[in-house]
Amino acid sequence: MATINSVLGPLDTSDLGFTLSHEHIMVASPGILQDYPELIGTDIIERVVD
């Protein structure tokens, strides 16, 4: 069976189950915070990082 490399080491792909291959928890492009502070405030960023 095929394997992938993870932060915990190699994993067999059959052990993964349903997996999203590209997921953004938080996106903050340059200028967004300055233009739309109500959408991405520092309090939200601090909660995401925690």
Phi, psi and omega per residue, in radians:
M1 nan 2.689 -3.127
A2 -1.316 2.696 3.098
T3 -2.199 2.756 3.006
I4 -2.156 2.732 3.064
N5 -1.610 2.287 3.092
S6 -2.167 3.052 3.109
V7 -1.144 -0.316 3.111
L8 -1.707 0.055 -3.117
G9 1.946 -3.081 -3.105
P10 -1.106 2.432 3.075
L11 -2.208 2.460 3.045
D12 -1.274 2.341 -3.087
T13 -1.091 -0.433 3.114
S14 -1.234 -0.273 3.114
D15 -1.542 -0.099 -3.044
L16 -1.381 -0.628 -3.014
G17 1.242 -2.684 3.130
F18 -1.264 2.194 -3.055
T19 -2.376 2.304 2.997
L20 -1.542 2.150 -3.034
S21 -1.402 -0.261 -3.115
H22 -2.573 1.837 -3.042
E23 -2.259 2.287 3.057
H24 -1.813 2.137 3.044
I25 -1.382 -0.706 -3.119
M26 -2.646 2.326 3.091
V27 -2.099 2.173 3.113
A28 -2.343 1.508 3.127
S29 -1.266 2.701 3.118
P30 -0.949 2.325 3.106
G31 1.615 -0.384 -3.116
I32 -1.106 -0.812 -3.128
L33 -1.080 -0.681 3.141
Q34 -1.239 -0.695 -3.080
D35 -1.432 -0.570 -3.071
Y36 -2.330 1.147 -3.080
P37 -1.082 -0.436 -3.139
E38 -1.267 -0.360 3.137
L39 -1.475 -0.703 -3.093
I40 -2.321 1.400 3.104
G41 -1.455 2.840 -3.126
T42 -1.099 -0.505 3.107
D43 -1.132 -0.646 3.100
I44 -1.196 -0.757 3.125
I45 -1.065 -0.746 3.132
E46 -1.100 -0.682 3.114
R47 -1.167 -0.687 -3.137
V48 -1.166 -0.709 -3.117
V49 -1.202 -0.641 3.100
D50 -1.101 nan nan
